[in-house]
Amino acid sequence: MIAAETFRGQPVALFGLGGSGLATARSLQAGGAKLTAFDDNPRSVETAAGEGLSTGDLHALDWSGLAALVLSPGVPLTHPKPHWAVELAAANGVPVIGDIEIFARERARLGGEAPFVAITGTNGKSTTTALIAHVLRHSGRDTQLGGNIGVPVLTLEPPRADRFYVVECSSYQIDLAPSIAPTVGLLLNLSPDHLDRHGTMENYAAIKARLLKEAGTAVVGVDDEWCAGIADWHEGEGRPLVRISRSRELTDGIFFRDGTLHVMRGGEAERRIALGGIGSLRGAHNGQNAAAAVAALRALGLSFEEIEAGLRSFPGLAHRMEEVARVGTVLFVNDSKATNADAAAPALGSFPRIHWIAGGLPKEGGIASLEPLFPRVAKAYLIGEAAPAFAATLGERIPYEISGSLQVAVENAAREAGTSGREEIVLLSPACASFDQFRNFEVRGDTFRQLVNALPGAAPIVRT
C-alpha cells in the first residue's frame, strides 16, 4: 500500500466507500491525514468504521479548513448534477480530487522518477494496460499494475525510481487528477460514451486529452476525428508525440496492417513485428492495442527484442477473447465481457468460422448491427431472455438453435463444431448483459470456462 503522506496532519474529507474509496481512505489514514470518510450508504460507513477508519457525516463537517475532498470516481462531479458533497466543497473553495491525483502527488513527493504509464480511451484500455505491464514484467522490470483495471492505485507498492507503474485511467479519474503527469500518456480512441456524466462529446474529449498535457511522451490513436485533432494540437505545441493507427498508413508512428505492426520513422520502416500466431492479439482492434503498447514501451527504453518476446507470451485478459481450451481441432473462446453488440463485433470479426453462443439480458438494438458479420457464423446457439428476439433477427440467414442454457449451448456447439475435421471456433460473445442467468459477466465467463474444461478431451490453454 502507498501511505499517502501528501496530506499528513491536514484535514481531508472523503466521499464514497466502495472498493477504491476504502483503499484511498486506508492510504490517507496511514499517511497521517486527519480523515473524515462518508458514504450515502450507511452499511458502507459501518464497514469503514469497523476496520478503524475515521468516519463522520460530511454535512456536519467544518469545511472551511479542509485541504481536499477526495471523491470516488463513480460519484457525479458535474453531470447530470454535482453530488451534494461536491457542492459543499465548491461553496467553501475546497479542491475536489481522486485517488489518481493522490498517487500523482505521492510520486512527485518522492522525486517523480518512477516510470509511469497512464492509459485511457473509450475502448481497449484494459487490454493495452495489461499488455504493457506484461511485457515490462516479462523483461524483468519491477512492475505495478492498477487503476481502472480493477486494482486501486493506492494499494500498489510505494513509488521508487526503478519501479514501473502501468495505470488504466477512466475519464472520471482523469477529471479528478489535475496534476497527473505520466512518463507516457496513451489516448487510444474516442467515441460517444459516458455523456450522461460529461454533458457533451467535446467535454468528454477534453477531459481525456488532459492525460496527455503534461506527459513526457504522448501516444495517440488517430483513427477517429477527435483523437486525430488532439494529436495535431499536441504536435503543434511541440510536445513529443507518437501516432498509432489500425486503419491508416503512417510515415511516422506505428500502424497495423495484415497482421503486422509497422514501426515507421521518416517514411522508412524501422521495424516490422508480426502478430500472427499470437492468439491473445487477434483482430485489428488488438492490432491497435499492440501498436500503442509498442510505442509506450519504446518510449520507456525497452528494446524491440524485449518487446517482441513479451508480445508472444501475452496470455490476454480473462473474458476478453480469452482462449480457454482446445478439443481436437475446436478452439473455445470466452468473450463474456461483450455485453452489447458493439462489444461483440471485434471477436466475431476475428475468426473465419464460428459457432456463436449469444444471448442473455438484451440491450437496446439487439444484434441487428452485427449483420455484416453473420457470414462468419456457422451456427448460433441462443441463450437467455434474448433468445427469441435474436432468433427473429437471424431469421433464415444462418442456422441457429434456442439452447436456453449455457450448458446446453456449450455441449451442442462442441459436438457440432467437432465434426468438420478443421479448426473451428466456439465463441461465447453474448452481446447481452448477464443478469437474467448470472450475477455478472465474470461469473458467466467462469461458468463457460468450467463447462469447456469438463468436456471429454479438453486441453486447457494455460494463462501465465
N, C-alpha and C positions, 0 to 999 in steps of 0.2 A: 504493500500500500504506500502511496505517496502521502506523507503527513504534510498537509499544506500549511506552511508557516507564513505564507504571504499575509495572512490576517491575524498573526499572533497578537493577542492582547486587545484585539478590536472587536466591537460588537457586530455580528453578522446575522441576518435573518435568512432562513432557507425555507422555500415552499416547494412541496412535492416530495413525498416519501415512498416512492416506488423503488425499484431496484437501483437505478442510478442515483436517485435522491438520497437513499440510505448510504450508499457508498460515499457520496460527497459529504454528507453530514459526518460520517466517521473520519474522513480525511481532515475536515476543518477542525473538528474537536481534538484530534490527535496532534494537530499543528498548533494548538493553543488559542484558537479563536473563541470569543465569547458568543457561543452559538445559541440561537433560538430557532428550532425547527418546527414546522407545522404542515398540516395537510387538511383538505376538506373532509377526508375520510377519517373518522375517529379511530378506527381499527389500526390504520397506518401510524397514527400518532402513538397509540398504545404500544405497538410493536417497537417503534423507535425508543420510546421511554423505557421499555422493558429491557433493552440492551444498554441502557445507561447514557443514551444521547439526551442532550438538553432540549426539551420541547416547551412550547408555550403558544398561546393564541396570539397570532400576529396582529389581530385587531386591537389588542390591548397594549401593544409594544410602543415604547417611545422611539419613534422613527427619526427623530431629529439628529441623533448621534450615530446612526448606522453607517458602517463602512460600505456595505453592499447588501442587496437582496440577491441571493442565489436561487435561480429558478430552474426547476426541472424542464427539460426541453419539450415535454408534452403539454405544458401549461401555456395557454394563449398569451402572447406578448403584445400583439397589436390587433389581429383579426381573429374571429369576427368582432371581438370586443376584448380589450385588455382585462386580464384577471384582476380581481379586487386587490390582490397583493401588489400587482404592478401599478395600479392606480395610486395606492398608498405610497409606493416608492417614488413615483413621479411627483406627487404632491409635496414630497419632502426632499426632493433633489437627490435621492439615493440611487446610485448606479445599479442596473439590473444585469447580471451576468450568469453564466452557466459553468458547468464542470470543465469544458474545454478551455475556457478563459482561465480558470484556476490553474489548470495544467500548464498553459502557456506562460503564466506568471511565475510558476514554480520553476519551469525550465529556464526562464530568463534570470530568476534569482540565483540559480545555481551556475550561471555562466553562459547559458544559451548555446552550449557546444554540442549537446546531444542531438544527433541527426534526427530530424522529424519530418515524416512524410504524411501529408493530410490529403485525403481523397474525398471528392464529392461529385455530384452528378445526379441526374434523375434515375438512370439505370446503370447497372454494372458495378456499383460501388463496392459491394461486399466481395465479389469475385476478385476484383482488382486489388483490394486491400489484402485479402488472404494470399493472393499470388505474390505480391511484393514481399510480404512477411515470410512466406515460404522460401522464396529464393534467398533472402537475406539469411535465414536460419540455415538453409542448405549450404551456404557459403561459409558458415562458421561464425557469423556475426551474432552478438547478443541482441535479440530482437524482442520487442514488446508489441503486442497486437491488441487494439482496443477501440473504444468509441462506439459508434452507432452499430457496429457489427455484433454487439451483444455483450461486450466486456467493458464495464465502466472505466473510463480512462484513469481515474484516480485510484483504482485498485492495482494499477501496474507498479512495477518497481521504480524507485526514485531515479530521476534523470542523472546521467553522468556522460562524460564525453565519448565513451566507446559503446554506448547503448543506443540502439536504433529504435525509434518509435514509428509505428505504422498505424494511423488513426483514421477510421472512417468518420466523416462528418456529415450530418444531415443539415438541411437548411435551417432547421430550428436551432441546432447547436451553433452554427456559424453566426446566426443572428444575435447570439448571446456571448460571442467571443470577439470583442472589438480589437484586441491586441494580438490576435493569432498571427504568427509569422513563421510558417514552416520552412524548412530547408528546401523542400519540394512540395508545391501545391498542385493538385490534379483536379481539373474540371473535365469530366468525361463527355457529358452531353446535357442537353436541356430540352424538356418537353413539358407541357402544362401539367402541373402536379401541386398539390397542397395549396391551391389558390384560395381555399377557404381560410387558410392561415396567413397568407401573404397578400391577399387582395387582388393583385394583378400579376400578369406574367412578367411585366417589366420589373416589378418589385422583387419577385422570386429570382429572376436572373441577376439582379443587382446584388442580392444577398449572397447567392452562390459565388459571384465574382469576387466578393470580399476576401475569400480564401486565398486568392492569388495576389492581392495587393502588396503584401509585404513578403511574399515568398522569394527565396533565393533563386529558384527556377520555377517557372510555371509550365505545366504540361496541359495542353488544351485540345480536346477533340473538336474538329472543325467540320463535322458532317451536318450540323444544323446551323441555321442563320444566327441564332442567339450566341452560340459559342464562337462561331466564326467572327462575329462582331467584337466579342470580348477579346479574342486573340489579336485582332487588328489593333484594338485600343492598347493592349498590353505592349505590343511591338512598337507602336507609335510613341509610347512612353520610354522606350529604350531599355526595357526590362528583359532579362533572359527568358526565352520562350522556346518551347518545343511543340510543334503542331503534330497531331496524330490523326489518322483517318482510316476508316474501314471501307470508304467508297471513292476516295479521290487520290490520284497520284500527287505526291508532293515532291518538290525539288529539294526541300529542306524539311526534315522531320522523319516520321515513321508512318508508313501506310501498310495496310494489309490487302493482299490480293492473291487469289488462287492458292490459299493455304500457306502463304509465305509472308513474313514481315520484311519489308524493305526499309533499311535504315539509310536515309539519304542525307548527303551533305553537298551543297553546291551543284546539285544535279547528278551527282555520282553516288552509286551505291557503296556505302561504307561496309555494310554487312547485310546478308540475307539469312533469315532464320526461318527454317521450315517448321511449321506447326503440325503437319500431317503425322498421324500416328499418336498424337497426344490427345487421348480421349477426353480428358477434362477440359480441353480448349477447342472443342469442335465449334464450328459456326463462325460467321462473320462478326457476330456480337462479341464472341470471345477473342476474335482477332483484334478488335479494338481494345479489349481489356489487356491483352498481352502487349500490344503496342504501347499502351500507357505505362504498363509495368516496366517494360524495357527502357523507356525514356526516363522514368524515375530512377531506376537502378543505375543507369549510366551516369545520371547526374550525381548519384551518391558515390561514384567511383568504382563500381563493380566492372570486372572485365566481361567481354562477351562470352568467354568460356564459362565463367561462373554463372552467368545469367542463363545460358542455354542448358547447362546441367540442371539448374533449378526448375526451368520450364518443363523439362522432360519428366521430372519426378513429381510434378504438382498433382495432388490427388483430387483437387476440386473441392467444392463445398457440399455438405450434406443437403439433400433436397433440391439442388440446382443442377440439373443434368448430371446427377451422380450415377456413375456406373456401379451397379450393385453386384451383379454376378453374371456368369455365363452358364447356360445349359446347352451343351453341344455348340451349335452354331448360332444360338439365340442369345443376344445381349439384352439384359434388363436394366432400364434406366429410370431413376427416381427423380422426377421433376415436380415434386409435390408443391414446391414454392409457387408454381404457376397457378395463381388463384383467379386469373381472368384471362380472356382471350389474348390480349396483347402480350401477357407474360408467357403464354404457351407457345406463341409463334416462333421464338428462336429455336426451341427444341424440335418442333415439327419441321422447321426448315433445315435442320442439321443432319437428318437421316433420310436415305432414299426409300426405304420400305419399312413401314411402321405398323405395329399392332397397338392401337392407341386406346389407353384406358382414360376415360374422361367422364366428368360429371361430379356432382356434389350439390352444394347450395348455389343456385345460379346467380350470376351477376347480370346487370343490365346489358343488353346487347347480345347475350349468349355467345355463340361461336360463329355467327354469320361472317364476321370479318376474317375468319381463317379459311374461307372457301378456296382461295388460290393455292392453299397447301393441301387440300383434300386429295389430290392425285398421289401424294406420298403415302397415303394411308391404305394399307391392305384391308384392314377391318378395324372398326371401332367397337369398344366394349364399354357400354354406358352404365354408370352407377349413380345412385343417389337421387335426390329430388329433380335434378335437371335432366334425367334420362329421357322422359317423353319429349321435352322441348328440343333436346339435341337430336333425337331421332327424327323429329319433324324437319329440322334444318338439313340433316344429311339426306333425307328422302331416299332416292334411288341412286344417288351419285356414288356412294361407296357402301360396301356391306357393313352391317352393324348388328349387334345384339343388345338387348337390355339385360345386362348381367345382374343388376341390382346391388350386389355387394362387391367389395374389393376382392374378397377371397375368390368368389366365382369368376370374376374378371381375370385375375391372375392365372387361375388354373386353366381356363378356357384359352386364353391368349397363349400361354406356354405350350399347350398341346397343339394348337393350330399353327403357331409360328414354327414349331419344330419339325414340320413335315416337309419343308421345301428343300432341305439339304444345303441351303446357302445362308449367309448371315442375314438375320432379320432382327428387328428391334421390337421389344415390348416396352412401351413407353407410358409411364404414369405421368401425364401432364394434364391435370384435371380441368383447367380453365374455369374453376369454380372455387368458392370457399369450401371449407371442410366441415362446417359446423352442423350439418344435418346428421353426420355419422361419426365425426371425430372432434376432439376438443380443439385441435388446431392443425395446421398443415404439417407440423413436425411429427405429431402422433400418426397422421395419415401416412407420411413417408416412412416412418419407422415400421408401421404395420406392413406396408408394401415390402420393405426390406426383409422382414421376418418371413413373410409368405413366400418370397422368392427363394430365400436361403433354405427353406424347408422342402423345396421341390426336389424330386429324385435327380441326382447327378449335378446339382448346383455347385458351381465353383465360385465362391465369393471373391470379389475383387477387393484386395486389402488396401485400406487407406492408410497412408503413412504420414 
